[in-house]
Amino acid sequence: MSIKEKVKPIKELFVGMRVEKLIILEIIPGSYPKGQKHITGGHKNKTVRCLCDCGIESIKYYDSIRWHKTKSCGCLSKVIGQTHGMHKSTEYGSWDGMKRRCYNKNTTDYIHYGARGITMCERWKNSFESFIEDVGLKPTPSHTLDRIDNNGDYTPSNTRWATRKEQANNRRGFRITKKDAIEIRRLKAVKTPKELAEMFIISRSSIYGIINNHTWMDA
């Protein structure tokens, strides 16, 4: 059995330093235990004024941050608390569906995602809490997950909750790339034009044009 690696404390905090979700704004001196006034790190009740990624300023204990016990203003704990017990929520269903589309070859939609090389970031892959922390809860029940760049992966910067209209508008702007054209020609022996059209979100006529070298001739 492997011994769990001990958490190593940060040697010293300084203004402007980032620790987890916090940015240090001010080091506030505390009292000194008897005989430790001139010993580095000997401050008792030393505190830090810091700014959290959520926009909240707060005062936290210096050593608590240094030992990685405090990671946010408290919002991180709230998010984890909110997500605990959400396994029957629609948000959890969206996260689970996203994961299956990317990695489960037996899922119907895998052809449109995992088969095209679409993946999800490691931060979300095994953590529903991290997913909710980055994307948030659904604005309304009608919102579903949408990738801003249809060729991109599921990442914090490329994933949002969107309405059907917003997703439709996003798909109208979808364009295939040279890499897609090469992949279409590679898959033509094992997939029908209809399947390829659904997979790459383009018309069957566009698929025929690529397969017959009428378009993307340099691919």
Number of C-alpha atoms within 10 A of each C-alpha: 3 4 5 6 6 6 9 9 13 12 9 11 17 12 13 13 13 15 18 13 16 24 20 21 18 16 18 14 13 15 11 16 12 7 8 12 13 9 10 9 14 16 18 16 16 18 19 25 18 25 21 21 14 13 9 13 17 15 16 21 18 23 21 15 21 17 14 15 12 19 19 24 21 13 16 18 12 12 15 15 12 13 20 11 10 14 12 8 10 14 22 19 13 13 17 15 15 21 20 18 22 23 17 17 14 10 13 10 18 21 21 19 24 21 16 15 14 18 19 19 12 10 14 19 16 12 12 19 20 18 21 19 18 15 15 14 17 16 11 10 10 10 17 17 20 19 20 21 16 20 18 16 20 25 19 17 13 14 19 19 19 20 17 13 9 13 17 11 11 16 17 10 9 15 13 12 12 12 9 17 21 16 15 21 17 12 15 15 9 9 13 12 20 14 17 24 19 14 18 22 16 17 14 16 12 15 24 19 14 19 20 12 14 11 14 15 13 8 14
